[in-house]
Amino acid sequence: MTLPTVELAASPPSGFRFAARFLAILVSLPVAVLSVFRAIPAEWPTPVVQLLSFTPWLVLPAAAAAVLAVLGRKAWAIVIAGGLLAVQLFWLFPLDAGRHVPGPSAPATELRVMNINSEFGEADAREIVRLVRENGVGLLTIQEHTQALENRLAADGMGMLLPNRISHPTNDAGGSAVYSVHALEPMGVVPDSPFHMPTVRVTVHKEGRTAVLETTNVHALPPVDVRVKQWRSDLRAVGRLGDRSGSQLLIGDFNATYDHSEFRQLLDRGPTDAKMVDVGTATGSRLLPTWPMEGLRLPGIAIDHVVTSPQVQSSHYSVHPVPGSDHAAIIATLRVPAVD
């Protein structure tokens, strides 16, 4: 008696394998091109700068290309697609991110901070006040601040929560405001920028301790058309603040993501050999988008940041949509070293 033969684990037809390899190459090409731009810290033209914002989303086509390469059963295709996927994962969870540097056993003071770009003052004032109240925010920074928004915030009770204010309202995107439950002292503005970026000294007296936090309300020009040069100039000027001694907080709309070399160079400007810390990245939350929250539904990206000196610890980071604004509010809990 002749038994029928059974072919086990038959490989896919050659036509299917060829199609899978072809698709793997097709999907890998744009990933590879943008990866070159991401890897080389050059002053790329505006379209490349804008595309680099969406680098975290490249992990999806990179993963699809890797699967297709495996189905295509060619070692060279698997190596290329697998390598591209590994690179995207490395950038997605960077090992070179700034880290908090534990200081001596000196006590620290906790401060919860919040930022919102109000989109020409159209953000919902009642929602901003609610977020401040329910999250125990002690320091609030606002970009694109207008007099109309300031009036609405006052009417909704912001003065009862954060009675100290240094503001520069305008009718365009250049306005700014800092609200605080603690004392504020103006220290100047970031020079040579069309947007108002003030630095204020926040003095926190709490539990018998005093902490001082020099806070800069950041609003870099967006990297569009010829303004990309001003964007780079703004980020360099903000980065120079990291050279200062003491506890620094750079908070606001940087119009840049961690995947822009200009932003990473800003982080490298920390004191001594330690980097400044992007709290969203340090807490594993850099994939939470802060823009766009309305309008054209692009894949979300994180362009609003809380950046601190390495000795300032952080334990909380969250993102909150606010009606009326295309930016989300970001909230972080900081522990600022006491000075006495």
N, C-alpha and C positions, 0 to 999 in steps of 0.2 A: 504494500500500500504506500502510495506517495503522499506525504503530508504537504499541504500548501505552505509556501514560504511567506513570512511576514517581515516587512522592512520596518525596523524600529527607528524612531527619531530621525525620520527622513528630513534631509535639509530642504530648505525652500527652493523652488525652481530658480534657475539661473536668471531668468528675466526679472523675478521679484527681487533677487539680491542686487542686480544691477540698478534697478529703480531705487532701492533703498540707499545704495551708495551714492547715486546721483543726487537724491534729495538731501542726504547728509551733507554733501559738499555745498549744495545750494543754500542750505540753512546756515552752514558754518561760515560762509564768506562774509556776510555783514557783521557777524560776531567777531571774526578775526580782524576785520578792518577797524572796527571801533575799539577793539582791545589794544591795537597798536597805538591809537590815539590816547587811550587811558594809561598805557604803560610809559609813554614818553612825556615827561613834564615840559612840553614846549608851549609857547604862546600861540595856540591854535586859533584859526579864524572863527568868527562868530557862529556859523552853523555847527562846527565841531564842538564848540563850547556848549551849545545848547543840547546837542545829542548826548554829550557825556553826562548830562544830568540824569539820563535814563539808564545808565550803566547797570544798576541792580536788576533791571528787568531782563538783561541779556541772559541771565541764568536759565530762563525758560526756553528760548530757542537753542541754547547750548545743550540743555538736557535732551531736547527733542533730537538734535543732531547726533548725540551720543547713542541714543536708542536706535536711530536709523542706521548708524554705522555698525552697531552690533548685529542688526538684522541683515546688513549687507555682507557680513562674514569676510571682511578684508582687514588684515591687521593694521595696515597703514591708515585706513580711514578711522579705525577704532582709536588708534594712538592720537591722531590729530583732534578728533572730536572730544575724546576723553581729556586731552590736555587743555582744550579750550574751556571745558566744563570745570576742570580743577582751578583754572585761573579765575573764572567768575566766582566760584565759591570762596576763593582766597580773598577776593575783593569784597565779597558780600559780608564776610566775617573777618575783617582785617586783623592781623596779628601786630601790625605796627601802629595801632591807634594809641593816642595818648592815654596814660593811666594815672590815676591818683597816686600821689607819693605820700605814704604815711609819714606824718611829722612826729616830733617828739610827743610825749604824753601830755602836752598842754591841752587844756579843755577847749572845746569848740562851741559855737553858738549856732543853733539851727535857724534857717531862714528859707521860707518857701517863696519862690519867684515865679513870675508869669510874664509871658510876652504875647502880644497880638499885633499884627499888621492890620489896621482897621479898614483898608481899601478906601482911601479918600474920606475917612470918617463915617463910612456907611455901616460899620459893624453894629450889631445890636447891643446898645449900652446896657440894657437890663440883663442880658446874658453874661456880659463881661462882669458886671457887679455880682451876679449870682455865682460865677466861677470863683471870684475873689473871696466871697463870703464862705461858700461851702468847702473850699479847699484851704482855708486859712492862709491865703496869700498875704505876705508882708511887703512885697515889692513888685510893682507892675510897670512894665515898659510898653509903650505904644508907638508904632510908626504910622505915618500918613495921618497924623492927628490934626483935627480941625476944631475950630471954636464950637461948631454945632455939636460935635461929639462930646467935647468937654462940658457943654451945657447939659446934655442928656445924661451924662455920667453923674453930674452934680444932682440933677433932679431925681435920679434913681438911687441916691444915697452913697455914692463913692466916698464923699468926704467924711462920712461916719466911720468907714472901714479903713481908709488910707488918707488921713488928713493932710499929709505933707505932699506937696506937688511942685515940680519944676517943669513947666510946659512951654512949648513954642509952637502954637497952632498956626497953620497956614491953610490956604484954600486949594493947595495942590498936594502932591505926594511928599513934600519936603518936611512936613510938620512932625513933631515928636513930643512925647510926654513921659515923665517918670512920676509915679505915685508911690507913696511909702507910708507905712505905719511908723517908721523910724526917721530920725533926723536926716535931712539931705543938705548937701553943700555943693554948689556948682564948682567944677574944676576946669572948664574949658570945653572946646569942641574939637572933633576930628577935622583937621584943616583940608582945604582944597577939595571939598565935596559939595555937590549941589544940594544934597540932603543934609538936614540938621542932625548931627550925631553927637550929642553932649556926653560928657563924662561927669558923673556926680559921685561924691563920697557919701556912702551910706554908713551911719554909725549906729550900731545895734547895742543897746544896753539890755541885758537879759540875764536873770538869775545871778546877779552880782558880777557878771563878766561883761566886757566890752569887746566888740569885734568891729573891724572896719573893712568895708568892701567897696573898692573903686569900681563903679559900674558904668559901662559905655553902652548907650542905646544905639545899636547898629542898624543902619539901613544903607546897604551898598546899592549903587545904581544897577539895574538889571543889565545882563550882557546881551543887548540887542543892538543891531546895526553898528554904527560907529561908536556907540557908547561902551563897547567892550573894553576900550582903553581906560575909560574912567572907572569901570567896574574893577579892573585890575589895580588901578591906583587906589581906589577905596579900600580894597582888601589888604593891600600892602600897608596903608596908613593905619588901619585897625590892627593889623598884625604887630606893628611896632609897639602898641600898647602892652603887649605881652612881655616886653623887655623890662617893664617896670617892676620894682620890688613890691612886696605886700600882696594882699589878696585881690585878684582882678576878676571881674565878671564882664564878658563881652556877650551881649544878649540882643537878639533881634533878627531881622530879615537880612541875611547875608547874600541872598540871591545866588547861592552856591551850595553844592552838595559836597559830601566827603570825596566824591570821585573827581572833583576838580583839583588839579595840582595847586592852583592858587589858594584854595582853602586849606589844603594839607600844609602848604608852606606857612600859612598863618599860624597853624597849630605848632609848627616847629619853632616859633619865636618865643617859646616859654623861657623862663629864667634858668640860668645855669645850663645843665644838660637835659633837663626835663621838658617834655612837651606840654603845651596847653592841652586841656581836656575838653573834647566835645562830649557833653554829658549824654546825649542821645546815643552816640556810638559806644561810649564806655559802659552804658547800662544795657547794651544789646537791643536798643530800640531804634536804630538808625533807619530801619525799613518802614517805620511809621510815617506816612506822608504828611506834610504840612501844607502842601499846595499841589494842584488847584482844588479848592473845596466847592467851587461852583463854576458855571460856564462850560467851556469845552472840556469834555471828560477825558483828559489825558491820563496816562498812568501816573499815579501820585509820586511825588518826590519830596525829599526833606531839604528845604532851603532855609528854614528858620532854626536857629540853634541857640543853645546855652553853652557857652565856652568859659571855662574857669582856669585859674592858676592851678598847678598840680597839687598844691597843698590844700585846696578846697575840696572837701569830700562831697559826694552826692549819693542819695539813697532812693530817689524816686524821680520818675520822668513819665509824663503822660501828654497826650495830644487830644484836643477838644475842638470840634468844629464850632464856629460861631456864625449864626445867620447874618447875612449882609456883607460878609468878608470872604474873599477867595483864599485867605490864609486861615489855618487853624491856630488856636491858642496853644502854647506849650507851657507846661508847668513842671518845675523841678524843685526838689528839696535839697538844699545845700547845708553843709556844716562848715562854717567859717571859723578859722583859728582865732581864738581870743588874743587880744594884744595886752591885756593885763588881768 
